[in-house]
Every structure is written in C-alpha cells, then in structure tokens.
C-alpha cells in the first residue's frame, strides 16, 4: 500500500481515514483510526484553523472476520486563530461515517436496516449483535428505511390493485380491547405491498387514495377485493372507473361458511350438543368442505354415510350441493356458461327455505356483476394479496407482536413493499472442474 489514505480506503472502506492500530480486546476487534488531510477553515470566518487537542470516540462498525468491531476514532479539536470570531473551537465531523451521538457508523446502521428490512430479522436481535439499545437499532431502520419507503418510484406503475384486511392487535379481555385491523393495498402485478392504513372501513381506503395524484389514480384499471361494500364504494369513488372483481377465494369461503353453519345447527337440533367425536356430522366436517372432484370413492362414501345418519331433512346435503354448484361457476369455460350456472345457482337457492342458504344467495346476487367480471379479466383474484398477508404474518411472528402502528408499517413495507435495496453484487469465484476419473 502506498500511503495511509490508501490503506484506510481499501481495508477500512473509509476514504480520508488512516488505520493506526488494530487490536483484539475481549474477542472484539478495535481499530484505531484518525482522519488525514489538510487543515480545515473555520466554519464561520473561514480562517485556517490550528490543531488544539484530540478526543477519542468509539462507535460500532461492521463485523470483521466474524468478530464484533468498533472504531476508536481519535477526533481532532480545531481552534480558530481569529480573535473576533465567535467560534473558538470545534470538533471535526464526518457525518457520512458516524453522526454525533450515534453509537454506530452509518454503514453499520445501513446494514441493520437491510437485515431488518430485507431479511426480516428482529430489531432486538440486531441490537444485541451490535451492542446497542433497541431504540438505537430501530432509529437506524427508520432513518435509512423511510426514504426508501417514501420513494415515489416504489409505488409507481400500478394497474391492478388488491385490497384486504389483516389483524393488527388481538383482543384483550384484561385491557378491554377489541381486535384492531389494518387494511393492506397490494400491487397485484408485481406482488408488492403498497401501504397499510389503520382500520378496515371504506374511509381508510378513501383517505389513502386522496393522497395519490391523478395520474396514479387513472392508471389503476382493475381492482380485486373481498365482498366488502365499504372497500367497493371507496375504490369506485376514488379511482377512475376501475373494473372490480370479487375474489373467488372469498366467494367460495362464504359458501363453505354456510355449510359449516347448517351442519352445526342440524347437529345441535339432532343431538342437543355441539359436535363430539363419534357424531356422524362432526366426523365429516372437513371433507364436506373439500371439492367434490378431489374426493375419492372412500371420501364420497363417508359423506353419504354421515349425511344418512345425521341429516334427516337433507339440509346439510343441500348446503353441500349449493356450495359445489357455486364452485362450478368458476370452472366454466367462459362468461356465457358461467352466467348460466350462476342463474341455476340462484334458482336452487330460491327453491328452499333454509335461512343460511337464502342469506348466501342474497349476498352473491348483490355481487353478481363483480363475480362474473372474473371471466372478463383473465381470472383476476386476490391471490397475491393473500400471499402478501402471509408475509405480514411472518413479520408479526418474528416481532412477537406489535403495538406501534408506525413501526409496524415500516417493517412491513421494507420487507414486502418492493424496496430497491441496491445491494452490491458478489462475483462468483469460478473453480476448476474436478478431474475425470477413468
């Protein structure tokens, strides 16, 4: 190496610093560094300063060789030679290396943000590895993560929007708190979480849409959502005439819920108690929700035997048949066949007086247009939104729950919000092929 500056730049990765000493103290690498270069001018009057003293500052840095590392920075204290200058002395600063009163270097704080945001690691775990408090680690995540989250390019180019809610805080009997929810907005084309807003009312989505500009709103052409009238009204009112599709998964889920409700009611009427092991209907509760095309002969025989023993009025059988008929709508070859099957579904619903089935029919009829739009949008669904919800739940498990909605939002958007991390690519080391053994 030619000089100290080159050594500090190559080995330390810190331009303008010189490495004076490297020691190992209690298993931790301590690097003694100092700045090199010309004397600076006074920040007020510009007169060339003179060195007065030094003071040592220690900050955490990236690990070296698997060992924790700290920089022992011998900072120079400068004195202004102008007697009339109000600035008598000052300590040198390099905010690109380590900011005042921060216990870590900026590159260490950037790495903490990357580990927490991109890899989904707990903040407390990173704080322990770097020997700082939880607040220091979280401040690093916030300082470096928020600018990436707020980058307009992250949420640009959205043409298909998915909306769904997830739970944020579970209900607590002792604290007399109900379960609280947040609404997630997802880009269905790129599988990225655009944002989360508190609550699951339509007003939450309306407020979020009001924060978007007109070009962004006009670019959204399709929307997928569950049967939620509040979301529907907010999206139709806030966007420029989007094509709305009710998610097929949630429609079939409504039908499965009806099967469960009818089975429980009939179970209670026949036995006087909820399902127990050995009860006919309780024994087939799961396969009743399985698609008919997925059942083998044994499964179909189990359903037939259970219904014969525990469903004297064929109410559970009819609910199961209605559920399969609704599922057949989504297996249609096109819009025409789907419309015919949906009308047949409405006719069969109207033929019985089972209250749960009647309620299902009213719900599907209200969403008839949005259900059939599924066939006009090449099967647009909220499947990618549900995949994002799985990542949301992963972060909740890793964090062992959240109470601060702002921290929760930052963690989710960094992990599954389509943030461009701009990592340095690592070159592959090419190895020689092993010799062929004759």
GUMAR-494364 format. One line per 10 residues: their letters; for each residue x, y, z of C-alpha. Coordinates in pm, whole numbers. Layout:
N
a	X:Y:Z | ...
END
This chain:
438
xxxxxxxxxx	0:0:0 | 129:341:-90 | 9:555:199 | -224:566:496 | -508:710:293 | -499:418:54 | -484:173:342 | -781:334:512 | -976:341:187 | -909:-19:85
xxxxxxxxxx	-903:-201:419 | -1145:16:615 | -1357:128:327 | -1338:482:469 | -1188:740:242 | -990:1009:419 | -912:788:721 | -590:624:827 | -568:296:1016 | -318:340:1301
xxxxxxxxxx	-362:23:1501 | -568:-298:1511 | -603:-485:1838 | -818:-766:1976 | -981:-684:2309 | -1207:-945:2474 | -1277:-1108:2139 | -1367:-777:1977 | -1166:-608:1701 | -1071:-249:1787
xxxxxxxxxx	-948:-33:1501 | -773:291:1593 | -837:543:1315 | -794:912:1251 | -859:1148:964 | -585:1267:733 | -575:1572:509 | -535:1945:513 | -629:2173:795 | -986:2295:759
xxxxxxxxxx	-1111:2650:765 | -1327:2799:1037 | -1696:2731:960 | -1782:3096:1044 | -1496:3317:925 | -1300:3078:702 | -962:3136:867 | -739:2829:852 | -764:2650:1186 | -492:2515:1409
xxxxxxxxxx	-498:2187:1598 | -571:2221:1967 | -633:1874:2108 | -784:1531:2040 | -1063:1330:2196 | -1144:966:2141 | -1487:846:2029 | -1585:480:1999 | -1856:364:1759 | -1975:22:1649
xxxxxxxxxx	-1883:-85:1298 | -1944:-385:1074 | -1810:-716:1198 | -1467:-831:1079 | -1393:-1198:1041 | -1699:-1293:1238 | -1594:-1076:1535 | -1764:-760:1659 | -1578:-447:1562 | -1554:-96:1694
xxxxxxxxxx	-1381:211:1556 | -1172:405:1805 | -1173:741:1633 | -923:996:1756 | -1107:1316:1665 | -915:1639:1626 | -1029:1953:1804 | -964:2264:1599 | -918:2625:1714 | -989:2938:1514
xxxxxxxxxx	-699:3184:1512 | -922:3486:1459 | -974:3657:1799 | -1303:3821:1696 | -1458:3502:1560 | -1743:3367:1778 | -1636:3011:1701 | -1348:2941:1936 | -1308:2565:1898 | -1492:2279:1730
xxxxxxxxxx	-1455:1905:1688 | -1419:1757:1342 | -1720:1576:1198 | -1776:1318:926 | -2150:1262:910 | -2106:1017:624 | -1903:796:860 | -2062:845:1203 | -2301:1113:1318 | -2263:1279:1659
xxxxxxxxxx	-2426:1092:1948 | -2486:784:1734 | -2339:463:1867 | -2287:308:1523 | -2124:404:1198 | -2356:492:911 | -2263:178:722 | -2342:-31:1030 | -2678:146:1062 | -2742:82:693
xxxxxxxxxx	-2666:-287:744 | -2902:-303:1042 | -3175:-156:824 | -3102:-410:550 | -3101:-704:789 | -3427:-596:950 | -3600:-481:633 | -3486:-714:357 | -3417:-1028:561 | -3693:-975:818
xxxxxxxxxx	-3474:-1019:1125 | -3589:-892:1467 | -3471:-548:1574 | -3383:-676:1921 | -3157:-942:1769 | -2961:-688:1566 | -2938:-458:1868 | -2780:-740:2066 | -2530:-820:1791 | -2412:-461:1768
xxxxxxxxxx	-2420:-397:2142 | -2667:-108:2126 | -3015:-48:2261 | -3335:-139:2080 | -3415:227:2019 | -3076:285:1854 | -3130:-7:1620 | -3486:99:1538 | -3372:455:1471 | -3126:313:1219
xxxxxxxxxx	-3410:125:1049 | -3625:439:1044 | -3355:680:926 | -3243:461:638 | -3572:286:561 | -3824:571:548 | -3659:745:247 | -3679:418:53 | -4042:369:154 | -4136:724:56
xxxxxxxxxx	-3966:697:-283 | -4241:764:-543 | -4085:506:-776 | -4172:231:-528 | -4547:273:-581 | -4540:375:-947 | -4688:177:-1235 | -4982:12:-1056 | -5256:-111:-1290 | -5414:-386:-1077
xxxxxxxxxx	-5490:-319:-712 | -5575:-568:-439 | -5731:-476:-104 | -5769:-691:207 | -5755:-655:583 | -5539:-828:845 | -5547:-815:1223 | -5303:-582:1397 | -5377:-620:1769 | -5565:-915:1911
xxxxxxxxxx	-5849:-861:2154 | -5754:-842:2520 | -6008:-915:2791 | -5798:-766:3070 | -5736:-444:2879 | -6093:-440:2745 | -5961:-406:2392 | -6121:-538:2078 | -5926:-679:1787 | -5797:-399:1568
xxxxxxxxxx	-5734:-433:1196 | -5530:-269:922 | -5608:-257:551 | -5337:-355:306 | -5317:-230:-52 | -5122:-456:-287 | -4992:-422:-642 | -5122:-744:-799 | -4888:-724:-1098 | -4562:-706:-904
xxxxxxxxxx	-4669:-866:-574 | -4565:-571:-357 | -4733:-413:-58 | -4805:-51:-142 | -4915:62:202 | -5119:-25:510 | -5376:203:673 | -5538:169:1016 | -5885:16:1028 | -6086:-179:777
xxxxxxxxxx	-6352:77:688 | -6400:226:346 | -6299:566:480 | -5947:436:543 | -5908:347:175 | -6069:677:70 | -5820:878:277 | -5529:684:128 | -5650:735:-228 | -5685:1108:-168
xxxxxxxxxx	-5311:1118:-110 | -5239:988:-464 | -5211:1214:-765 | -5443:1199:-1064 | -5203:1011:-1299 | -5160:737:-1039 | -5535:700:-985 | -5613:693:-1356 | -5352:421:-1416 | -5534:171:-1189
xxxxxxxxxx	-5763:-21:-1423 | -5857:-332:-1222 | -5934:-397:-857 | -5976:-727:-668 | -6136:-732:-324 | -6341:-949:-91 | -6720:-888:-65 | -6685:-568:138 | -6918:-287:40 | -6709:-24:219
xxxxxxxxxx	-6399:-112:14 | -6609:-123:-302 | -6757:223:-253 | -6418:374:-164 | -6243:226:-467 | -6516:304:-718 | -6545:658:-585 | -6171:722:-560 | -6048:564:-885 | -6124:641:-1247
xxxxxxxxxx	-6393:378:-1332 | -6195:63:-1242 | -6303:-291:-1326 | -6394:-451:-992 | -6366:-825:-933 | -6482:-1006:-620 | -6213:-1251:-519 | -6310:-1612:-597 | -6146:-1741:-282 | -6366:-1524:-60
xxxxxxxxxx	-6681:-1619:-254 | -6619:-1990:-203 | -6526:-1918:158 | -6876:-1775:209 | -7025:-2097:71 | -6805:-2310:299 | -6915:-2098:595 | -7279:-2173:509 | -7205:-2547:503 | -7046:-2521:849
xxxxxxxxxx	-7333:-2314:990 | -7601:-2553:862 | -7407:-2856:987 | -7370:-2707:1336 | -7737:-2613:1357 | -7854:-2958:1246 | -7603:-3116:1484 | -7746:-2916:1775 | -8105:-2998:1679 | -8040:-3373:1648
xxxxxxxxxx	-7811:-3433:1945 | -7867:-3134:2173 | -7496:-3057:2191 | -7209:-2937:1975 | -7010:-3185:1772 | -6834:-3464:1960 | -6608:-3740:1837 | -6827:-4016:1700 | -7112:-3788:1589 | -7195:-3851:1221
xxxxxxxxxx	-7188:-3488:1106 | -6887:-3399:1317 | -6691:-3682:1158 | -6737:-3543:808 | -6694:-3173:890 | -6370:-3140:697 | -6446:-3344:386 | -6773:-3153:346 | -6556:-2851:263 | -6337:-3043:18
xxxxxxxxxx	-6407:-3004:-352 | -6610:-3291:-490 | -6360:-3352:-770 | -6088:-3413:-511 | -6278:-3682:-321 | -6214:-4048:-394 | -6473:-4323:-356 | -6392:-4363:13 | -6447:-3993:80 | -6777:-3987:-105
xxxxxxxxxx	-6891:-4293:85 | -6804:-4124:417 | -7010:-3819:326 | -7306:-4033:219 | -7293:-4237:542 | -7260:-3929:764 | -7550:-3750:598 | -7769:-4059:611 | -7708:-4093:986 | -7720:-3730:1099
xxxxxxxxxx	-7911:-3526:837 | -8273:-3649:831 | -8411:-3343:648 | -8124:-3326:396 | -8039:-2967:494 | -7665:-3032:518 | -7677:-3222:190 | -7847:-2928:20 | -7596:-2681:161 | -7314:-2903:34
xxxxxxxxxx	-7478:-2922:-309 | -7522:-2544:-323 | -7157:-2496:-232 | -7047:-2727:-515 | -7279:-2552:-756 | -7123:-2217:-674 | -6777:-2367:-721 | -6881:-2494:-1063 | -6934:-2133:-1174 | -6559:-2073:-1159
xxxxxxxxxx	-6490:-2388:-1360 | -6697:-2266:-1654 | -6539:-2237:-1998 | -6640:-1875:-2043 | -6867:-1592:-1942 | -7174:-1740:-2112 | -7151:-2075:-1937 | -7066:-1907:-1606 | -7377:-1689:-1634 | -7596:-1994:-1696
xxxxxxxxxx	-7450:-2179:-1397 | -7489:-1876:-1171 | -7856:-1838:-1269 | -7910:-2207:-1195 | -7747:-2147:-857 | -7995:-1866:-782 | -8287:-2090:-883 | -8174:-2369:-649 | -8123:-2123:-365 | -8477:-1990:-406
xxxxxxxxxx	-8621:-2344:-404 | -8554:-2397:-30 | -8630:-2206:288 | -8301:-2278:464 | -8207:-1936:613 | -7830:-1976:579 | -7862:-2063:210 | -8106:-1779:146 | -7859:-1535:302 | -7580:-1667:79
xxxxxxxxxx	-7800:-1624:-227 | -7876:-1262:-140 | -7506:-1187:-91 | -7400:-1342:-421 | -7685:-1169:-606 | -7569:-830:-477 | -7222:-906:-614 | -7341:-1080:-930 | -7170:-838:-1171 | -6839:-844:-983
xxxxxxxxxx	-6847:-1225:-963 | -6893:-1263:-1340 | -6629:-999:-1411 | -6381:-1265:-1306 | -6418:-1413:-1657 | -6359:-1076:-1826 | -6026:-1014:-1650 | -5848:-1346:-1719 | -5920:-1470:-1367 | -5804:-1170:-1167
xxxxxxxxxx	-5800:-1259:-798 | -5664:-1151:-462 | -5429:-1448:-452 | -5118:-1231:-445 | -5277:-1020:-174 | -5319:-1334:36 | -4955:-1419:-33 | -4855:-1075:97 | -5075:-1138:403 | -4864:-1447:469
xxxxxxxxxx	-4551:-1230:471 | -4727:-984:701 | -4800:-1261:948 | -4438:-1373:927 | -4317:-1029:1038 | -4571:-1034:1321 | -4437:-1368:1441 | -4076:-1253:1416 | -4153:-934:1608 | -4366:-1123:1866
xxxxxxxxxx	-4648:-878:1802 | -4655:-502:1754 | -4817:-215:1940 | -4681:81:1745 | -4857:111:1409 | -4580:328:1263 | -4307:73:1340 | -4535:-200:1208 | -4585:-15:880 | -4213:48:833
xxxxxxxxxx	-4124:-315:897 | -4387:-444:653 | -4308:-202:370 | -3935:-269:396 | -3990:-645:388 | -4258:-684:120 | -4309:-335:-20 | -4089:-363:-328 | -3800:-158:-186 | -3493:-135:-410
xxxxxxxxxx	-3206:-226:-178 | -2927:-168:-434 | -2702:-436:-287 | -2352:-470:-424 | -2337:-778:-649 | -2097:-1051:-541 | -1883:-1201:-815 | -1882:-1580:-837 | -1546:-1746:-778 | -1504:-1994:-1060
xxxxxxxx	-1348:-2321:-956 | -1175:-2577:-1170 | -1380:-2876:-1266 | -1273:-3194:-1085 | -1054:-3428:-1282 | -1236:-3706:-1453 | -1158:-4044:-1300 | -1108:-4305:-1567
END
